[in-house]
Amino acid sequence: MSLATLTRLALAGNRTDAARVALTALSALLATLAGLAALTVLAIEKPPGDAWQQSEQYVNALLREPGLRGGTAFALVMLTIPVLALAGQSARLGAPSRDRRLAALRLAGATPGQVTRVAMLETGLAGLAGTVLGLACYLGGREVLHRPDDNGQLALPTDVLPPVPAMAAVVLGLPVLAAAATAVLLRAVATTPLGVVRRAGRTGSPQPWPALLIGLGVLAAAVVEPIQWALRGAALEWLALIAMVGIFGAVMGVIFGAGWIAHLAGRTLHRLARRPAALLAARRLTDDPWASSRTFAALLAALIIAGGAAAFRASFQLRAELEQEQNRLAGFGGDAFHDSFYLNTMDLVDLAVAAAVAIAAAGLLVTLVEGIVSRRRTYAALVATGVPRATIGTSIAWQVLTPVVPAVLIALGVGYAIGRLLTGDLSPGARRPDVPLEQLAVQGAGAIVAVLVVVGLGVLFLRSTTAVEELRAT
């Protein structure tokens, strides 16, 4: 099969396929902007002088101070996690119609390898369109935002450009990774002329083994400070690596543990429920508990970062209060400039977390709508037998909220515990930061409200997908 034929087949499809391609391209665009922004921060050249010499051409201290640029770039890279999760969830949009299209290709004589290449090319082309558009937005924004103030300082590093090979790696690497991920996902299915058949599926009930990952992550955060004291500040790179591995393990533990939470919540709801909507939700949760791990992955990852940020803010707040007290006792006034800078930096972190939650909510909406559309025959059959649409909508709300509420609490708790362990004690016998219950409550409530809004938007598709004519859909 020629490349032109593969391209023509990859671009074919209905409106749902076009929406999937558009969302994939949008995800690639956002990931490209975040990656190029991180590369730009790292590309800032250090001025001549000692190791602490600052780049005075920038207004923001995050760009001026060399020691803060690595953390700034890391925060920008972390923003790509919910974006990539959105891309993965967008790939599931319209899966039944795509499966039928691939089965039709097999019926026309295409080999399994050719069908896989068609799907890979569809994802790769959408990703490439998004990365190229993202590069254009980056270069255009760089020119538009290059506005020095009266002192000649810049708000953004628009005077530097990352190395061309690094930019090419982002623009070309993301589509390649997306196509490779598509090939890996298609290994779990066998496309035949009669349809798409899953080669293997998960059986049995989820087990609470992800708690081990959470425990190892918290333990890794707990040993950072003792190792730092033992080595007297040496081997900071290894300490950072240990912290990163711990955070990653905890995030994976919470995400994978969402399946066990969903199964346990479904069983509990089935025992306590008395209304049809709750019973339908309970059966759905126990039938496919792993769907929660796929659905809430990006949201839970963002909330773990939010919990850790709350712990760091509390520590910085206490440091600022102690410094103000010391300044008053010494007669130097009550300002704490150093720690107020870090508190202002945490405002940027909170803004990044809010953006990550919003992106995760968008991915949740895509997954919810895809689930409603893929089960439209089941819902149409329920409506045809007399089940009110309000009951089905309520069951969807139960199905989403029952596992997400405990998962949100666990994610915030794990994130706060890791952040508290990484900040450590200010000094032997010093006061310890108070638990920021108000901030954690706002973060958790904000995430649940976002989920409620997404559920409300998703339920709007019920009327169009539960028509009696959907019983004839294949």
C-alpha positions as CSV (number, residue, x, y, z in Angstrom):
1,M,0.0,0.0,0.0
2,S,1.5,3.3,-1.1
3,L,2.1,6.3,1.2
4,A,-0.5,8.3,-0.7
5,T,-3.1,5.6,-0.2
6,L,-2.3,5.3,3.5
7,T,-2.6,9.1,3.9
8,R,-5.9,9.2,2.1
9,L,-7.3,6.4,4.4
10,A,-5.9,8.0,7.5
11,L,-7.7,11.3,6.7
12,A,-11.0,9.6,5.9
13,G,-13.8,9.5,8.5
14,N,-16.9,11.2,9.8
15,R,-17.3,14.2,12.1
16,T,-16.4,12.3,15.2
17,D,-13.1,11.3,13.5
18,A,-12.5,15.0,12.6
19,A,-13.2,16.0,16.3
20,R,-10.7,13.3,17.5
21,V,-8.0,14.6,15.0
22,A,-8.7,18.2,16.1
23,L,-8.4,17.4,19.8
24,T,-5.2,15.4,19.2
25,A,-3.7,18.4,17.2
26,L,-4.8,20.8,20.0
27,S,-3.0,18.6,22.6
28,A,0.1,18.5,20.5
29,L,0.0,22.3,20.2
30,L,-0.2,22.8,23.9
31,A,2.5,20.3,24.6
32,T,4.7,22.0,22.0
33,L,4.3,25.4,23.6
34,A,5.1,24.1,27.1
35,G,8.2,22.2,25.8
36,L,9.5,25.1,23.8
37,A,8.9,27.5,26.8
38,A,11.0,25.1,29.0
39,L,13.8,25.0,26.4
40,T,13.7,28.8,26.2
41,V,14.2,29.1,29.9
42,L,17.1,26.7,29.8
43,A,18.6,28.5,26.9
44,I,19.2,31.7,28.9
45,E,22.9,32.3,28.9
46,K,24.7,32.9,32.2
47,P,26.4,36.3,32.3
48,P,30.1,36.6,33.1
49,G,30.9,36.4,36.8
50,D,30.5,34.0,39.7
51,A,28.0,31.2,39.9
52,W,25.3,33.5,41.3
53,Q,25.6,36.2,38.8
54,Q,22.0,37.2,37.7
55,S,20.7,38.1,34.3
56,E,19.5,41.6,34.9
57,Q,17.7,42.0,31.6
58,Y,14.7,40.2,33.0
59,V,12.0,41.5,35.4
60,N,11.0,38.2,36.9
61,A,13.4,36.7,39.4
62,L,12.5,33.2,38.1
63,L,14.4,34.1,35.0
64,R,17.1,36.4,36.5
65,E,18.5,33.9,39.1
66,P,20.3,30.9,37.6
67,G,19.4,28.6,40.4
68,L,15.7,29.0,39.8
69,R,15.6,28.4,36.0
70,G,15.8,24.6,36.3
71,G,12.7,24.6,38.6
72,T,10.9,26.9,36.3
73,A,11.6,24.7,33.3
74,F,10.6,21.6,35.3
75,A,7.3,23.2,36.1
76,L,6.7,24.0,32.5
77,V,7.4,20.4,31.6
78,M,5.1,19.1,34.3
79,L,2.3,21.0,32.5
80,T,2.6,18.6,29.6
81,I,1.4,15.7,31.8
82,P,-2.3,16.7,31.7
83,V,-1.9,17.7,28.1
84,L,-0.6,14.3,27.1
85,A,-3.3,12.7,29.2
86,L,-5.9,14.8,27.2
87,A,-4.3,13.5,24.0
88,G,-4.6,9.9,25.2
89,Q,-8.3,10.4,26.2
90,S,-9.0,12.2,22.9
91,A,-7.7,9.1,21.0
92,R,-10.6,7.1,22.5
93,L,-13.2,9.5,21.0
94,G,-15.3,7.8,18.4
95,A,-13.5,4.4,18.9
96,P,-16.5,2.3,17.8
97,S,-16.8,4.0,14.4
98,R,-13.1,3.9,13.9
99,D,-13.1,0.2,14.7
100,R,-15.8,-0.4,12.1
101,R,-13.7,1.6,9.6
102,L,-10.6,-0.5,10.3
103,A,-12.7,-3.7,10.0
104,A,-13.9,-2.5,6.6
105,L,-10.3,-2.1,5.5
106,R,-9.6,-5.6,6.6
107,L,-12.7,-6.8,4.7
108,A,-11.3,-5.0,1.6
109,G,-8.1,-7.0,1.8
110,A,-5.8,-4.9,4.0
111,T,-3.4,-6.7,6.3
112,P,-3.2,-6.2,10.0
113,G,0.0,-4.3,9.6
114,Q,-1.5,-1.9,7.0
115,V,-4.4,-1.3,9.3
116,T,-2.0,-0.4,12.1
117,R,-0.1,1.9,9.9
118,V,-3.3,3.7,8.9
119,A,-4.1,4.4,12.6
120,M,-0.5,5.4,13.3
121,L,-0.5,7.8,10.4
122,E,-3.8,9.4,11.5
123,T,-2.4,10.1,14.9
124,G,1.0,11.1,13.6
125,L,-0.3,13.6,11.1
126,A,-2.7,15.2,13.6
127,G,0.2,15.5,16.1
128,L,2.5,16.9,13.4
129,A,-0.1,19.5,12.5
130,G,-0.4,20.5,16.1
131,T,3.3,20.7,16.7
132,V,3.9,22.8,13.6
133,L,1.1,25.2,14.5
134,G,2.5,25.3,18.1
135,L,5.9,26.2,16.6
136,A,4.3,29.0,14.6
137,C,2.5,30.3,17.6
138,Y,5.7,30.2,19.6
139,L,7.7,32.1,17.0
140,G,4.9,34.6,16.4
141,G,4.3,35.1,20.1
142,R,8.0,35.7,20.6
143,E,7.9,38.6,18.3
144,V,4.7,40.1,19.6
145,L,5.7,39.8,23.3
146,H,9.2,41.2,22.9
147,R,8.4,44.5,24.6
148,P,11.1,45.9,26.9
149,D,10.0,48.2,29.7
150,D,11.4,51.7,30.4
151,N,14.4,50.1,32.1
152,G,15.1,47.8,29.1
153,Q,14.0,44.7,31.0
154,L,11.9,41.9,29.6
155,A,9.0,40.1,31.2
156,L,9.7,37.0,29.2
157,P,12.9,35.5,27.7
158,T,12.0,36.7,24.2
159,D,15.7,37.6,23.5
160,V,16.9,34.0,23.4
161,L,16.0,31.1,21.2
162,P,16.5,27.4,22.0
163,P,19.0,25.4,19.8
164,V,17.5,24.3,16.5
165,P,18.1,20.6,17.1
166,A,16.2,20.8,20.4
167,M,13.3,22.6,18.8
168,A,13.2,20.0,16.0
169,A,13.3,17.2,18.6
170,V,10.1,18.7,20.2
171,V,8.3,19.4,16.9
172,L,9.1,16.1,15.3
173,G,9.4,13.9,18.4
174,L,5.9,14.4,19.8
175,P,4.2,13.1,16.6
176,V,6.5,10.2,16.6
177,L,5.8,9.4,20.2
178,A,2.0,9.7,19.5
179,A,2.2,7.3,16.6
180,A,4.3,4.9,18.6
181,A,1.8,5.0,21.5
182,T,-1.0,4.2,19.0
183,A,0.9,1.2,17.7
184,V,1.4,-0.1,21.3
185,L,-2.3,0.4,22.1
186,L,-3.3,-1.5,19.0
187,R,-1.3,-4.5,20.0
188,A,-4.1,-5.3,22.5
189,V,-6.7,-5.7,19.8
190,A,-7.0,-7.8,16.7
191,T,-8.7,-6.1,13.7
192,T,-10.6,-8.7,11.7
193,P,-13.0,-8.4,8.8
194,L,-15.8,-9.0,11.3
195,G,-14.8,-6.3,13.6
196,V,-12.3,-5.4,16.4
197,V,-11.7,-8.1,19.0
198,R,-9.8,-7.6,22.2
199,R,-7.0,-10.1,22.5
200,A,-6.8,-10.0,26.3
201,G,-8.8,-8.2,28.9
202,R,-8.4,-7.7,32.6
203,T,-10.3,-10.2,34.7
204,G,-10.9,-10.4,38.4
205,S,-11.0,-7.6,41.0
206,P,-8.4,-4.9,41.4
207,Q,-6.0,-5.4,44.3
208,P,-4.7,-2.7,46.7
209,W,-1.0,-3.2,45.6
210,P,-0.7,0.4,44.3
211,A,-0.6,1.4,48.0
212,L,3.0,0.0,48.0
213,L,3.9,2.5,45.3
214,I,2.4,5.3,47.4
215,G,4.3,4.1,50.5
216,L,7.6,3.9,48.6
217,G,7.0,7.4,47.2
218,V,6.4,8.8,50.7
219,L,9.4,6.9,52.0
220,A,11.6,8.3,49.3
221,A,10.6,11.8,50.3
222,A,11.2,11.0,54.0
223,V,14.8,9.9,53.5
224,V,15.8,13.0,51.5
225,E,16.4,15.2,54.5
226,P,18.3,12.6,56.6
227,I,20.6,11.9,53.6
228,Q,21.1,15.6,53.0
229,W,22.2,16.1,56.7
230,A,24.4,13.0,56.6
231,L,26.1,14.1,53.4
232,R,26.1,17.8,54.5
233,G,24.6,19.0,51.3
234,A,26.6,16.9,48.9
235,A,25.2,14.9,46.0
236,L,22.3,17.2,45.5
237,E,21.7,15.7,42.0
238,W,21.2,12.3,43.5
239,L,18.8,13.7,46.2
240,A,16.8,15.4,43.5
241,L,16.6,12.1,41.6
242,I,15.4,10.3,44.7
243,A,12.7,12.9,45.2
244,M,11.6,12.8,41.6
245,V,11.4,8.9,41.6
246,G,9.4,9.1,44.9
247,I,7.0,11.7,43.4
248,F,6.6,9.6,40.2
249,G,5.9,6.4,42.2
250,A,3.3,8.1,44.4
251,V,1.6,9.6,41.3
252,M,1.5,6.2,39.6
253,G,0.2,4.6,42.9
254,V,-2.6,7.0,43.2
255,I,-3.6,6.6,39.5
256,F,-3.5,2.8,39.6
257,G,-5.2,2.8,42.9
258,A,-8.2,4.6,41.5
259,G,-9.3,1.2,40.0
260,W,-9.3,-0.4,43.5
261,I,-11.1,2.6,44.9
262,A,-13.7,2.4,42.2
263,H,-14.3,-1.3,42.7
264,L,-14.6,-0.8,46.5
265,A,-16.9,2.2,46.1
266,G,-19.0,0.2,43.6
267,R,-19.4,-2.7,46.0
268,T,-20.3,-0.4,48.9
269,L,-22.7,1.5,46.8
270,H,-24.4,-1.7,45.7
271,R,-25.0,-2.8,49.3
272,L,-26.3,0.6,50.4
273,A,-28.2,1.8,47.3
274,R,-32.0,1.6,47.1
275,R,-32.6,3.7,44.0
276,P,-32.2,2.5,40.3
277,A,-29.7,5.2,39.4
278,A,-27.3,4.3,42.2
279,L,-27.7,0.5,41.4
280,L,-26.9,1.1,37.8
281,A,-23.8,3.1,38.7
282,A,-22.7,0.4,41.2
283,R,-22.9,-2.3,38.6
284,R,-20.9,-0.2,36.1
285,L,-18.2,0.5,38.6
286,T,-17.8,-3.1,39.6
287,D,-17.9,-4.2,35.9
288,D,-15.1,-1.9,34.8
289,P,-13.3,-0.4,37.8
290,W,-10.2,0.3,35.8
291,A,-12.0,3.0,33.8
292,S,-11.4,5.3,36.7
293,S,-7.6,5.0,36.4
294,R,-7.9,6.0,32.7
295,T,-10.5,8.8,33.3
296,F,-9.0,10.6,36.4
297,A,-5.3,10.1,35.7
298,A,-4.5,13.7,34.8
299,L,-6.8,15.1,37.4
300,L,-5.2,13.1,40.2
301,A,-1.7,13.9,39.1
302,A,-2.5,17.6,39.1
303,L,-4.0,17.3,42.6
304,I,-0.9,15.6,44.0
305,I,1.2,18.5,42.8
306,A,-1.4,20.9,44.3
307,G,-1.1,19.1,47.7
308,G,2.7,19.4,47.6
309,A,2.4,23.1,46.6
310,A,0.2,23.7,49.6
311,A,2.8,22.1,51.9
312,F,5.6,24.3,50.4
313,R,3.4,27.4,50.7
314,A,2.8,26.7,54.4
315,S,6.5,26.2,55.0
316,F,7.4,29.5,53.1
317,Q,4.7,31.3,55.1
318,L,6.1,30.1,58.4
319,R,9.7,31.1,57.3
320,A,8.4,34.6,56.4
321,E,6.7,34.9,59.8
322,L,9.9,33.8,61.6
323,E,12.0,36.2,59.6
324,Q,9.7,39.1,60.3
325,E,9.9,38.3,64.0
326,Q,13.6,38.3,63.9
327,N,13.7,41.5,62.0
328,R,11.5,43.2,64.5
329,L,13.6,42.0,67.4
330,A,16.7,43.2,65.6
331,G,15.1,46.6,64.9
332,F,15.3,46.2,61.1
333,G,11.6,46.4,60.3
334,G,9.2,43.6,59.7
335,D,9.6,42.8,56.0
336,A,10.8,39.4,54.8
337,F,11.8,40.0,51.2
338,H,13.4,36.6,50.5
339,D,10.5,34.5,51.6
340,S,7.9,36.8,50.2
341,F,9.5,36.2,46.8
342,Y,9.0,32.5,47.2
343,L,5.4,33.1,48.3
344,N,4.8,35.1,45.1
345,T,6.4,32.2,43.2
346,M,3.9,29.8,44.7
347,D,1.2,32.0,43.2
348,L,2.5,31.0,39.8
349,V,2.6,27.4,40.8
350,D,-1.0,27.5,41.9
351,L,-1.9,29.1,38.6
352,A,-0.1,26.3,36.8
353,V,-2.0,23.7,38.9
354,A,-5.3,25.4,38.1
355,A,-4.5,25.3,34.4
356,A,-3.6,21.6,34.7
357,V,-6.9,20.9,36.5
358,A,-8.8,22.7,33.7
359,I,-7.0,20.7,31.0
360,A,-7.7,17.5,33.0
361,A,-11.4,18.4,33.2
362,A,-11.4,18.9,29.4
363,G,-10.0,15.4,29.0
364,L,-12.6,14.0,31.4
365,L,-15.3,15.6,29.3
366,V,-13.9,13.9,26.2
367,T,-13.8,10.5,28.0
368,L,-17.3,10.9,29.5
369,V,-18.9,11.9,26.1
370,E,-17.0,9.0,24.4
371,G,-18.4,6.6,27.0
372,I,-22.0,7.8,26.6
373,V,-21.7,7.6,22.8
374,S,-20.1,4.1,22.8
375,R,-22.9,2.8,25.1
376,R,-25.7,4.5,23.3
377,R,-27.4,1.2,22.3
378,T,-27.5,0.2,26.0
379,Y,-28.9,3.5,27.0
380,A,-31.4,3.5,24.2
381,A,-32.6,0.1,25.2
382,L,-33.1,1.3,28.8
383,V,-35.1,4.3,27.6
384,A,-37.2,2.0,25.3
385,T,-38.1,-0.2,28.3
386,G,-39.3,2.8,30.3
387,V,-36.2,4.0,32.2
388,P,-36.3,7.8,32.4
389,R,-33.4,9.7,31.0
390,A,-33.1,11.5,34.3
391,T,-32.3,8.2,36.0
392,I,-29.6,7.4,33.5
393,G,-28.1,10.9,33.9
394,T,-28.2,10.4,37.7
395,S,-26.5,7.0,37.4
396,I,-23.7,8.6,35.3
397,A,-23.2,11.3,38.0
398,W,-23.1,8.5,40.7
399,Q,-20.6,6.5,38.6
400,V,-18.2,9.5,38.3
401,L,-18.5,11.1,41.7
402,T,-18.5,7.9,43.8
403,P,-14.8,7.0,43.1
404,V,-13.6,10.6,42.4
405,V,-14.3,12.0,45.9
406,P,-12.1,9.5,47.9
407,A,-9.5,9.6,45.1
408,V,-9.3,13.4,45.4
409,L,-8.9,13.2,49.1
410,I,-6.1,10.6,48.8
411,A,-4.3,12.5,46.1
412,L,-4.3,15.8,48.1
413,G,-3.2,13.9,51.2
414,V,-0.3,12.1,49.5
415,G,0.8,15.3,47.8
416,Y,0.8,17.2,51.0
417,A,2.7,14.4,52.9
418,I,5.4,14.4,50.2
419,G,5.7,18.2,50.2
420,R,5.8,18.3,54.0
421,L,8.6,15.7,54.1
422,L,10.6,17.5,51.4
423,T,10.4,20.9,53.2
424,G,11.6,19.4,56.5
425,D,11.9,21.2,59.8
426,L,13.2,24.8,59.8
427,S,15.5,24.1,62.7
428,P,15.6,21.8,65.7
429,G,12.8,22.8,68.1
430,A,11.3,25.3,65.7
431,R,7.6,25.7,65.1
432,R,6.2,23.4,62.4
433,P,3.9,24.7,59.7
434,D,0.2,24.4,60.2
435,V,-1.7,22.1,57.9
436,P,-3.3,24.4,55.3
437,L,-6.7,22.9,55.6
438,E,-8.4,25.8,54.0
439,Q,-6.2,25.7,50.9
440,L,-6.5,21.9,50.6
441,A,-10.3,22.2,50.9
442,V,-10.5,24.8,48.2
443,Q,-8.3,22.7,45.9
444,G,-10.4,19.6,46.5
445,A,-13.7,21.4,46.2
446,G,-12.6,23.1,43.0
447,A,-11.7,19.7,41.5
448,I,-15.0,18.2,42.5
449,V,-16.9,21.2,41.2
450,A,-15.0,20.9,37.9
451,V,-16.0,17.2,37.7
452,L,-19.7,18.2,38.4
453,V,-19.6,20.7,35.6
454,V,-18.1,18.1,33.2
455,V,-20.8,15.6,34.2
456,G,-23.5,18.2,33.6
457,L,-22.1,18.9,30.1
458,G,-21.7,15.2,29.3
459,V,-25.3,14.4,30.3
460,L,-26.5,16.9,27.6
461,F,-25.6,14.3,25.0
462,L,-28.0,11.8,26.5
463,R,-31.1,12.9,24.6
464,S,-29.4,12.6,21.2
465,T,-27.8,9.3,22.0
466,T,-30.8,7.6,23.6
467,A,-33.2,7.9,20.7
468,V,-35.0,4.7,19.8
469,E,-33.3,4.8,16.4
470,E,-30.0,4.1,18.1
471,L,-31.2,0.5,18.7
472,R,-30.4,-0.1,15.0
473,A,-26.8,1.1,15.4
474,T,-24.0,-1.5,15.0
